[in-house]
Amino acid sequence: MLHYSLSSKGLSEGNKLYDFDQFKTFGVLRDDKRFSIVLTPRKRFSPRVTVYFPEAQGEQIVDMFGARLPMEDVKMDLLDKLVRFLRI
């Protein structure tokens, strides 16, 4: 289990900080009963960052990202579908 936190600087995953400036957009993805934020990086060949969150805190989390990044519609890409199929 990974622990995440949001601050005015960015998204922290353990000791790693993802600065908001590294991303151009974010989107919300619903996969069955799980919700996630998908961050699209500015660098062309960098992978998207996906963060799962509980539905009860969804509005607060989306508002925090929305204050710093533009929101766009996101869909599961081929890699996401493969991971879901293999249940990795």
HUCORMO-V354172 format. One record per run of one state. SS is the DSSP state (H for helix, E for strand, L for the rest). FROM is the first residue (numbers start at 0). TO is the last residue. If there is no record, write none. Layout:
{{SS;FROM;TO} {SS;FROM;TO}}
//
This chain:
{{L;0;2} {E;3;5} {L;6;8} {E;9;12} {L;13;14} {E;15;18} {H;19;21} {E;22;30} {L;31;32} {E;33;40} {L;41;47} {E;48;52} {L;53;53} {H;54;65} {L;66;68} {E;69;70} {L;71;76} {H;77;85} {L;86;87}}
//
